[in-house]
């Protein structure tokens, strides 16, 4: 079973790959919209990738007001 730290690290790695930024520039407290410079459509693309990677489904209501990697990792971890 993954730990929250492992889940967070995997999310940061996947986000870095998808948006072509250095992994070490990302941290759990970062707002992914600001840090990655992405819009809501790009965030949706990342969420779809994360759902596929972790084999989970994240309902929209659980993602409202979520904009940092750490909170996102917590929501995914709760579904693993």
C-alpha positions as CSV (number, residue, x, y, z in Angstrom):
1,X,0.0,0.0,0.0
2,X,1.2,3.5,-0.9
3,X,1.9,6.1,1.8
4,X,0.6,9.6,1.4
5,X,4.2,10.7,0.8
6,X,4.6,8.2,-2.0
7,X,1.3,9.3,-3.6
8,X,2.3,12.9,-3.3
9,X,5.7,12.2,-4.9
10,X,4.0,10.3,-7.8
11,X,1.6,13.2,-8.4
12,X,4.4,15.7,-8.5
13,X,6.4,13.5,-10.9
14,X,3.5,13.0,-13.2
15,X,2.7,16.7,-13.2
16,X,6.3,17.6,-13.9
17,X,6.4,15.2,-16.9
18,X,3.1,16.3,-18.3
19,X,3.9,20.0,-18.1
20,X,7.6,19.7,-18.8
21,X,8.9,21.3,-15.6
22,X,11.7,20.2,-13.3
23,X,10.3,17.8,-10.6
24,X,12.4,19.5,-7.9
25,X,10.7,22.8,-8.6
26,X,7.4,21.4,-7.3
27,X,6.3,20.9,-3.7
28,X,3.1,19.6,-2.0
29,X,2.0,23.1,-0.9
30,X,2.2,24.5,-4.5
31,X,-0.9,25.8,-6.1
32,X,-0.8,23.8,-9.4
33,X,-2.6,26.5,-11.4
34,X,0.0,29.1,-10.4
35,X,3.1,26.9,-10.3
36,X,2.5,25.1,-13.6
37,X,0.8,28.1,-15.2
38,X,-2.1,26.0,-16.3
39,X,-5.8,26.6,-16.9
40,X,-8.8,24.6,-15.8
41,X,-8.8,22.5,-19.0
42,X,-5.1,21.6,-18.5
43,X,-5.8,20.8,-14.8
44,X,-8.7,18.5,-16.0
45,X,-6.2,16.7,-18.3
46,X,-3.8,16.2,-15.3
47,X,-6.6,14.9,-13.1
48,X,-7.6,12.4,-15.8
49,X,-4.0,11.2,-16.0
50,X,-3.9,10.8,-12.2
51,X,-7.2,8.9,-12.1
52,X,-5.8,6.5,-14.7
53,X,-2.4,6.2,-13.0
54,X,-3.9,5.5,-9.5
55,X,-7.0,3.6,-10.8
56,X,-9.4,5.8,-8.9
57,X,-12.3,8.0,-9.8
58,X,-12.4,11.4,-8.2
59,X,-15.9,13.0,-8.1
60,X,-16.1,16.6,-9.1
61,X,-17.5,17.6,-5.6
62,X,-14.3,16.3,-4.0
63,X,-12.1,18.5,-6.2
64,X,-13.9,21.8,-5.7
65,X,-11.6,24.3,-4.2
66,X,-8.6,21.9,-4.5
67,X,-5.6,23.7,-6.1
68,X,-2.6,22.4,-4.2
69,X,-0.8,19.1,-4.8
70,X,-0.9,18.0,-1.1
71,X,-4.7,18.3,-0.8
72,X,-5.0,16.5,-4.1
73,X,-2.8,13.7,-2.9
74,X,-4.9,13.4,0.2
75,X,-8.1,13.0,-1.8
76,X,-6.5,10.4,-4.1
77,X,-5.0,8.6,-1.1
78,X,-8.4,8.3,0.5
79,X,-9.6,6.3,-2.5
80,X,-6.7,3.9,-2.7
